[in-house]
Amino acid sequence: MSVSGATYQSSLMPSEETQRASDPLLGRRLLIVEDDPYIALALEETLTEFGLIIAGMARSVTEALRLAREGDVNLALLDVNIGHEKIDPVADALAARGCPFIFTTGCGRAGLPEAHLQRPMVEKPFYVEEILAALRGELASAEER
């Protein structure tokens, strides 16, 4: 398989490849809002490996709001605190569009926006498996609504 002009050999076994092909995250357009450039880059690289398309990366609430309103996004990963700003308006914009999202935070559930306390969250530091499971779960919940 060719990825950005490079040849990629899959080390997955046939059953793993079949399972991966049925992954609901495959081909989803993800918005990542994260102000730490190292975490953002690691998320981008890792989540791309799992078949997500990074539709946008934002390091500010202003940029995240623009992407949430205008971007071709169908799933989002939101850091609760972006610098000194809260993610609340971005979460509100995504919810208004019916776009599923999850939060990442080091502050626990108490730091989530009041209007979105029921949304899934993954506490920092996190493992990629936690992010993937939360994204899959929120996507499934959104499709049931």
Summary of the structure (lengths in Angstrom):
residues: 145
radius of gyration: 15.2
end to end distance: 35.6
largest distance: 46.7
contacts: 431
relative contact order: 0.15
helix: 44%
strand: 22%
